[in-house]
Every structure is written in C-alpha cells, then in structure tokens.
Amino acid sequence: MKKLLAAAAAATLAFGAATPSSVLAGNDAPQAQIACKRATIGGQSRCIAAGQFCARAYERDYNRYGYSCSNRDRNGRYHLRYR
C-alpha cells in the first residue's frame, strides 16, 4: 500500500510540475482583448460597449466613460455610441 501511495504521489508531482511549464512555453498565440469597458452605471457594475442597449436616464454615467446614449434605432430603442 505504501509503494502504491508513493508511486501515485511521484506521478502527481512529475506531471503536475511538467504541465504548467509546457503549457506556458507553448503559448505563443496573441491574447484576446476584451471588447467592453467596465463601468458603474446606475450604481451597478456593468461591461459597456458601443451598440449595446442603453437607458437615457443614465446618460451622465455613460458620458463619464466616453459613451453617449443618443443613437436611436427604427424601433425607438437607444444604443450606446462611442463619442
């Protein structure tokens, strides 16, 4: 039983130590960027981006982050626009 436990521990250490370094070394691909900006709108934390629906009541909050809630679609709904 002790030999089995020791073998399992050695295997875990060997694979655990090799996996992160091999994964990190082989990752040369560019990282994806987040397309939205974290903002506090109406007291709530949100991720805002151009084209998302917005509420006219929070226009001052959107302006603080460089957005405007003035773009209206044909159905009468407002969308964020980057100023």
C-alpha positions in Angstrom: 0.0 0.0 0.0 2.9 2.4 0.8 4.5 1.7 -2.5 1.3 2.4 -4.4 0.8 5.6 -2.5 4.4 6.7 -3.1 4.1 5.9 -6.8 0.9 7.9 -7.1 2.5 10.9 -5.3 5.6 10.7 -7.5 3.4 10.6 -10.7 1.3 13.5 -9.5 4.4 15.6 -8.8 6.1 14.7 -12.1 3.0 15.5 -14.2 2.0 18.5 -12.1 5.4 20.1 -12.4 5.7 19.5 -16.1 2.3 20.5 -17.2 2.3 24.2 -16.4 5.7 24.9 -17.8 5.0 23.1 -21.0 1.6 24.9 -21.4 3.2 28.3 -20.7 6.2 27.6 -23.0 4.0 26.6 -26.0 1.5 29.5 -25.8 2.8 32.0 -28.4 -0.6 33.0 -29.7 -1.8 36.5 -29.1 -4.2 37.0 -26.2 -7.8 38.2 -27.0 -8.7 41.6 -25.8 -12.0 42.4 -24.0 -14.2 44.5 -26.3 -16.1 46.2 -23.5 -15.3 48.7 -20.7 -16.0 48.1 -17.1 -18.3 50.9 -15.8 -20.6 51.7 -12.9 -24.0 52.6 -14.5 -26.9 53.4 -12.2 -24.9 52.1 -9.2 -24.3 48.7 -10.8 -21.1 47.4 -12.3 -21.5 46.6 -16.0 -19.5 46.0 -19.1 -20.4 48.6 -21.7 -19.6 48.7 -25.4 -20.8 50.6 -28.5 -24.0 49.2 -29.9 -25.4 47.9 -26.6 -28.9 48.9 -25.4 -28.8 51.8 -23.0 -31.2 53.8 -20.8 -31.5 57.6 -21.3 -31.8 58.0 -17.5 -28.1 57.1 -17.1 -26.7 59.4 -19.8 -24.4 61.2 -17.3 -22.9 57.8 -16.3 -22.3 56.8 -19.9 -20.7 60.2 -20.6 -18.2 59.6 -17.8 -16.9 56.6 -19.7 -16.8 58.3 -23.1 -20.2 56.9 -24.4 -23.4 58.6 -25.5 -26.9 57.1 -25.3 -28.3 59.1 -28.2 -28.3 56.6 -31.1 -31.9 55.5 -31.7 -32.9 52.6 -33.9 -36.0 52.4 -36.0 -37.9 50.6 -33.2 -37.3 53.6 -30.8 -34.7 51.8 -28.7 -31.5 53.6 -27.7 -28.0 52.2 -28.3 -24.6 53.3 -26.9 -22.3 55.2 -29.2 -18.6 56.0 -28.5 -18.0 59.7 -28.6 
